[in-house]
Structures are given as structure tokens and as C-alpha cells.
């Protein structure tokens, strides 16, 4: 997924000081007081599950804002509606579009979404704008530490892992890289694809390698003249079609979909394998707090996680086995990505794009 960090920074700059000051207080009829909502969302009593279910059915509906494509979100929503007889109204846009709409509505005193699901960086923006609040789910016990952020205002329900991908007709088994350093071999000059906007992956890789060694690695990779393209899905398709032999950083779940379809492409996790979280969060002013919490429970449950797996995505729960996460990995921290994006964008653009601030 393409993440426009410049746009996210601009949204934050435009809204961070104005949002809270312009938020009207909701009436009791619109939503319970915040203290009451917090009590609902963090409740851990023995009657929790039944109480939430009973009250959610009384509410009868909920609204979800998401950037997840309908082919992946649809089965989850349909299964939830069928199981609980609670209608879910879904509004889908890009991550940036979701942020803009949510902030604009909140500034106007409208609080439409109950739950939100998007990539970690977008969820971090919403958290910083006080549009998410902490919740508890008994399914947290099945989640790895990487699923949680320090603020705990959103929780990973899926992971996007960066792995190499290669065309099996063009790359001999003996030549498949075993380390990132292998990508610097002369045989790959001009034959490696990079996604033009993967600055957060670049930053995380450099930090994990150590800034001196990491920058030296990427300088050498830049000198090998990689093919810069936009869109992980497009690059995966080009690799499968044989137009590009190998890609340095593609989501393995996207590659796996092509593998399942019989395409001549494979992925391989190299150390360090970095991941972007996709996460679910509950609105700070949910019109339907019980239904919101029930949905968050569902998407993090083994049943919901199995639906994520069925779409060849990577479930975050350890209760659902997946071949797409059977390797050591580290999560890219959305907060650090957001705070340091300007620095790493400039370094990346100067090194790979050739004209700072613009992509090809």
C-alpha cells in the first residue's frame, strides 16, 4: 500500500491545534459520557462477553471506516453480521481519505465511525488527534507484543511483511539471495525493483543495520541502478510476468496470492524482516460503543483472524497458524515513521529518486 507521508504530515499540521478546541460536547442522547464509554471498553468482569453481546444487539448497528479493500473487509463484515445480526455500515477510502473525513466530521461535531481499520501510520494519526481510545479484548492473550503500541489506542489485526520476491523462471534456485548483501552482487545490476515510496522500510532497515552500515548498504544498492516503480501489487505482477527478475521489498501476502494462482513467483524472508501493522481501533466517541467493542473482539478472535488468513493476508493472532509469518520479524513503529518521515524521505529521494520530494 502506498503511504503518502507528506500528506499525513500536512493533515497533522493543519488539524492538531484546532481539532480539540473545535470539538463540541456531545449530548447524552448522542453517546454515553466518555467515562461511561471507557468503563464499557475496558470492562473485564466475568459477565463481560454476554453483557457486550446483549447491549450490542440492542444498538443493532455500527459504522466502520476503513482503508482495507472490500475484497478483504467484505468477508469479515458479512460473517459478523450473520453471526450477531448486527448491521455494519462500511465507508471505505484510502488511509489519507479516511483521516481527512474523520477529522473533518469531528471538527463539525459529527461522530460517525464506531470502529476504524487501517495501516498503522494512519491509525497513529487518528490516535494523536484524540479520535481513538483504549479498549480491552480477551483475544489480546493470543496477540504477540508486536501487535501493541505504547499508547495502546489501536491494536494490530494483521501484518504486512516486506520480503524479497523473484521470478522462478528467471532466477535459478542457487542464485536466490540469502541475505540483503546478496542483492549487491553484480548479477542483479539493473534487475532489482524497489517501490518508490517505501521510505519507512528504508528507515527501519538502516536503523536495524546500524546507521553507518545501513546507509552504506543502500548507497551500494542505489549504485546498482534498481528499477523504481510505484505500487507493491504492480511490482509483484511485473515480477510474475517476467518483466522484472527480482524485487527487494514486497508484501509476502500479495506475492502468495500470485503463487496460489500458479504464477512463476516466490517470496523469501531475509533478516531483518520488517513489517507494517494493519490495525483496528475504537472511536473516541462511538455512537454504538457495545457494537464497536463486539466487532473489535470479532476481528481479533480466531474466527476473524481465520477470515484474514483466508484472504492470503497475515493474521496477527498466534492462535491462527500461517506460513506467512513463520520467521523472525520486527515491526516498523508507526509513531517513529510519522515523526521522522521528513528526514528519511529526503535521504531516500536523494539516493534513489534523484530529485528530492518527487517520485518517478
Buried (B, 14 or more C-beta within 10 A) or exposed (E): BBBBBEBBBEBBEEBBEEBEEEBEEBEEEEBBEEEEBBEBBEBEEEEBEEBBBEBBBEBEBBBBBBBBEEEBBBBBBEBBEEEBEBEBEBBBBBBBBBBBBBBEBBBEEBBBBBBBBBBBBBBBBBBBBBBBBBBBBEBBEBBBEBBBBEEBBBBBBBBBBBBBBBBBEBBEEEBBBEEBEBBBEEEBEEBBBBBBBBBBBBBBBBBBBEEEEBBEBBEEBBEBEBBBBEBBBEBBBBBBEBEBBBBBBBBBBBBBBBBEEEBBBBBBBBEBBBBBBBBBBBBBBBBBBBBBBBBBBBBBBBBBBBBBBEBBBBBBBBBBEBEBBEBEBBBBBBBBBBEBBEEBBEBBBEBBBEEEEEBE
